[in-house]
Amino acid sequence: MNTRPRPKKYRPKNKKRKIPKAGPTGVVLEPYQVLLRPLVTEKGTHQSTRYNAYTFQVSPIATKTDIKGAVEQMFNVRVTGVNTQIRHGKKRRFKTTMGQQPDWKKAVVTLHEEDKIEFF
């Protein structure tokens, strides 16, 4: 009995492409290259008012020490801690094909109790 041909399974084309790892790459980043943009979300504003922690989208190759130095230099504040995450890109449909948005790095920067950053 002949059956109909089965559709091919979705295989991401960019599976081999990985996000660059943080570490000694020999690249020296300037502060404006480390911090790409602040993330102003409902959760981020809650953290900034309650825990004095601010979120930024940062360069994927930036280390925690790079992020700390960039925030201290650009905003003239004292940083007590930096937590980072690699956020994986969402899968999106482009017309008839499936695609994927790029992966990006998020940093949550905790400031000293007396310091504050005003974005607006």
C-alpha positions as CSV (number, residue, x, y, z in Angstrom):
1,M,0.0,0.0,0.0
2,N,1.5,3.3,-1.1
3,T,1.3,6.2,1.4
4,R,1.6,9.9,0.7
5,P,5.0,11.4,1.0
6,R,5.6,12.9,4.5
7,P,6.6,16.5,4.8
8,K,10.2,17.3,5.8
9,K,10.8,18.2,9.4
10,Y,11.9,21.7,10.2
11,R,15.6,21.9,10.7
12,P,17.0,25.3,11.7
13,K,19.6,26.5,9.3
14,N,21.5,28.5,11.9
15,K,21.9,25.6,14.3
16,K,25.7,25.6,13.8
17,R,25.9,29.4,14.4
18,K,26.4,29.9,18.1
19,I,26.4,33.1,20.1
20,P,30.0,34.2,20.9
21,K,31.1,33.3,24.4
22,A,32.2,35.9,26.9
23,G,35.7,35.9,27.9
24,P,39.2,36.9,26.8
25,T,38.6,37.5,23.1
26,G,41.3,40.2,22.7
27,V,38.6,42.7,21.9
28,V,38.5,45.8,24.1
29,L,35.0,47.2,24.2
30,E,34.2,50.8,24.9
31,P,31.4,51.6,27.4
32,Y,29.0,52.6,24.7
33,Q,29.7,49.3,22.9
34,V,28.9,47.2,26.0
35,L,25.5,48.7,26.9
36,L,23.3,48.6,23.9
37,R,20.0,49.8,25.4
38,P,18.1,49.8,28.7
39,L,15.2,47.4,29.0
40,V,12.2,49.3,30.2
41,T,9.6,46.7,31.1
42,E,7.1,46.2,33.8
43,K,9.3,43.8,35.7
44,G,12.4,46.0,35.1
45,T,10.7,49.1,36.6
46,H,9.5,47.1,39.6
47,Q,13.1,45.9,40.2
48,S,14.4,49.4,39.8
49,T,12.0,50.9,42.4
50,R,12.1,48.1,44.9
51,Y,15.6,46.5,44.6
52,N,17.6,49.3,42.9
53,A,18.4,46.9,40.0
54,Y,18.3,48.0,36.4
55,T,18.2,45.8,33.3
56,F,20.2,46.4,30.1
57,Q,20.7,44.6,26.8
58,V,24.4,44.2,26.5
59,S,26.9,43.0,23.9
60,P,27.1,39.2,23.7
61,I,30.9,39.2,24.2
62,A,30.9,41.5,27.2
63,T,31.9,40.1,30.6
64,K,30.4,41.0,34.0
65,T,33.5,43.2,34.8
66,D,33.0,45.0,31.4
67,I,29.3,45.6,32.2
68,K,30.1,46.9,35.7
69,G,32.8,49.3,34.4
70,A,30.5,50.6,31.7
71,V,27.6,51.3,34.0
72,E,29.9,53.0,36.5
73,Q,31.5,55.2,33.9
74,M,28.4,56.2,31.9
75,F,26.0,56.9,34.8
76,N,28.5,57.8,37.6
77,V,27.1,55.3,40.1
78,R,28.5,52.5,42.3
79,V,27.6,48.9,41.1
80,T,27.3,46.2,43.8
81,G,26.4,43.2,41.5
82,V,25.8,42.1,37.9
83,N,23.8,39.1,36.8
84,T,23.7,38.1,33.2
85,Q,21.5,35.9,31.0
86,I,21.6,34.6,27.4
87,R,18.1,35.1,26.0
88,H,17.4,32.8,23.1
89,G,15.7,34.3,20.1
90,K,12.1,33.5,19.4
91,K,11.0,31.5,16.5
92,R,9.1,33.6,13.9
93,R,7.4,32.8,10.7
94,F,8.4,34.8,7.6
95,K,5.8,34.2,4.9
96,T,6.2,30.4,4.2
97,T,9.4,29.7,6.1
98,M,10.2,29.5,9.7
99,G,13.0,31.7,11.0
100,Q,14.5,32.7,14.3
101,Q,15.4,36.0,15.9
102,P,19.0,36.3,17.1
103,D,20.1,35.4,20.6
104,W,20.9,38.3,22.9
105,K,22.4,39.0,26.3
106,K,20.6,40.6,29.2
107,A,22.3,42.1,32.3
108,V,20.6,43.0,35.6
109,V,22.8,45.5,37.4
110,T,22.3,46.2,41.1
111,L,23.4,49.6,42.4
112,H,24.5,50.9,45.8
113,E,21.6,51.9,48.1
114,E,22.4,55.7,47.7
115,D,22.7,55.7,43.9
116,K,20.0,55.8,41.3
117,I,19.7,56.0,37.5
118,E,17.1,58.2,35.9
119,F,16.2,57.2,32.3
120,F,13.3,59.6,31.8
